[in-house]
C-alpha cells in the first residue's frame, strides 16, 4: 500500500514510522525539515492532567503510556526529564488545583499536592515560590520532550524501514477520482498513492482544501524562547501562574507564557518587548536565569481544530484521506502513530479515536 504523510513533525513522523514498520510504501513530505516548524515552537510537555473532557483525558493518558513504550523501544535521548510542577497565585485558584489533583489521583493518575518547601528541598531548589507552605501540584510521570530530536529520529527510523522522505518540497495538490485518493503532487512530480495522511499542523486546513474539505482551525500563536545558562537551574517542567518553564537540555531552558501570547496580535509577530517580558516573567520565578543568554525565540501557530479537540482518522470527503491534526502532538504522537497506521492498513477503527473523527460535527 502506498501512503503519503504530509508533515514531518512529531505526529507525521510517528505515523510514517509505524506505517513503514508494517510494510507500507511511505512518502513523508514536508516543505521544511523534520520537527523544525510547529514542533520546535512547542512547549513539548506530555501530559493528561491539563484536560478534563473524559474522552480526551483517556486518549492523552494512553498517549503517555505509548510515549513511555516508545522511550523503552528506542534510544530515547529525547526524554529530557520526567516530572511537572504547577501552582496558582490566588487562593481560589489553588483550591481548584487541589481539587483537580484529588480527582486525578482518585483515577489512579500520578498526582499529589506538596508544599513549596518540599518542592525546593527535593525537586526544584532554584524556584521562587510565593511562600514555603504554598501548595504545589506535582505530576511525577509527565515528561519534558525534545520534540525536534524525536521528530528527526522517527523520520530516520521511517527511512531505515524503507520510507522515502521528500523534505524541503511543498505539496502542490492531491488527486481525487470517484471520491478516492489517487495521487499527490510534490513539487512538480505526481506520485500515485492509495492514501494521504494530513499531519500538516497549522497548515492542515490548506491540505484539506486540496480534496475539497473544510477543516476549520483556531488561529492561536505561541511564542517560546530558549536560554543558555551557566548551570542547570531547572530540572523538569513547571507551570507558574504567568509563565511556563522547562529544562531543554544541558545548560538550556525553554520558556513560554500565555500572558505574552495574548499580546502577539493576529499576525503573531513577537516584538522585542514581548521577548523581554517573557524573560522577565521567567526570571521572577527562577532568579538564576538573570544572566542566561537568549539563544532563540520563535512563534509557532498551534494546530487547534474548531472545537479544541484533535481531528483524527478517516474523513468522508474522499476514501483514503486521513487527518492527524492536533495541538497535543507531543503527548499523542505515539498513540496516534500506532492507531492510524492500524486503521489505514486494516480498516479497523479504534474506539479511542471515535470522539475525534474529522466529520464529527
URTA-V546097 format. One record per backbone hydrogen bond with DSSP energy under -0.5 kcal/mol. CO is the residue of the C=O (numbers start at 0). NH is the residue of the N-H. If there is no record, write none. Layout:
CO,NH  CO,NH
This chain:
0,2  0,24  1,193  1,194  2,26  3,5  3,196  4,6  4,28  5,198  7,34  8,12  9,13  10,14  11,15  12,16  13,17  14,18  15,19  16,20  17,21  18,21  18,23  19,22  23,25  24,2  25,27  25,163  26,4  26,28  27,165  28,6  29,167  29,168  31,167  32,35  36,39  36,40  37,40  38,41  43,144  47,50  52,56  53,57  54,58  55,59  56,60  57,61  58,62  59,63  60,64  61,65  62,66  63,67  64,68  65,69  66,70  67,71  68,72  69,73  70,75  73,75  74,76  75,78  77,79  77,145  80,143  82,236  83,138  84,238  85,136  89,93  90,94  91,95  92,96  93,97  94,98  95,99  96,100  97,101  98,102  99,103  100,104  101,105  102,106  103,106  103,108  104,107  108,110  111,113  111,137  113,135  114,118  115,119  116,120  117,121  118,122  118,123  123,126  126,128  130,133  131,116  133,115  135,113  136,85  137,111  137,139  138,83  138,141  140,142  141,82  142,45  143,79  143,80  144,146  145,149  146,150  147,151  148,152  149,153  150,154  151,155  152,156  153,157  154,158  155,159  156,160  157,162  158,161  162,164  163,27  163,165  164,166  165,29  165,168  169,171  169,186  172,184  174,181  174,182  176,179  178,318  179,176  181,192  182,174  183,185  183,190  184,171  184,172  184,186  185,187  185,188  188,185  188,190  189,191  190,183  194,3  195,197  195,321  196,5  196,198  197,323  199,202  200,203  202,205  202,206  203,207  204,208  205,209  206,209  207,210  207,212  208,211  212,214  213,215  214,216  215,305  217,219  217,303  219,301  221,299  222,256  223,297  224,254  225,294  225,295  226,252  227,292  230,232  235,246  236,84  237,239  237,244  238,86  242,239  243,255  244,237  245,253  248,247  248,251  250,228  251,247  252,226  253,245  254,224  255,243  256,260  257,261  259,262  260,263  263,268  264,267  268,270  270,273  270,274  271,275  272,276  273,277  274,278  275,279  276,280  277,281  278,282  279,283  280,284  281,284  281,285  284,127  285,288  286,289  287,290  288,291  292,227  295,225  297,223  299,221  299,301  301,303  302,304  303,217  304,307  309,311  310,324  312,322  314,317  317,320  318,180  319,195  320,314  321,197  322,312  323,325  324,310  326,328  327,331  328,332  331,335  332,336  333,337  334,338  335,339  336,340  337,341  338,342  339,343  340,344  341,345  341,346  341,347  342,346  347,349  349,352  350,353  352,355  353,356  355,311  356,359
